[in-house]
Structure formats: C-alpha cells, structure tokens
Amino acid sequence: MSESTQTYRVYSFDHGRKSVTVDELQAFSDDDAIAAAEAAGFGSQGEIWQGRRLVAQLEPARREA
C-alpha cells in the first residue's frame, strides 16, 4: 500500500504581514512539508497550513555575526 501525499499551503509575508503570498505544495508528512518549504526558500517568514490546521511557523533565518 503506497502512502499518498497531502496538500499544504505556505503563506509567506513581510514583517508587517501586509504583503502575503500563498503557494501550495504536496508532501507525505508535516516534516516533509516543512523541509520542502525551507528548501524552496519559503523560510524567510511565514506559516504552513494543512486545511484549518497550523502545521508550522517559519521564522527568518538568523545570520551569524
């Protein structure tokens, strides 16, 4: 039996949450969705949702001094 993918929405926004973009991605699990969003560059600031469930909040990457 093969596992099916699920649809996740990635909301990316600026610091004031005034500019929002929405992208969809397919993943087998929450962890896969988070990894895919970060790999695609959505990790600046945003949220990952599956239906009405908040899966993760993406925080801006901290830069080393």
Protein Blocks (a to p, Z undefined) as FASTA:
>chain_A
ZZdddddddddddfkomaccddddddfbfklmmmmmmmnopmmbccddehjbcfbdcddd
dddZZ
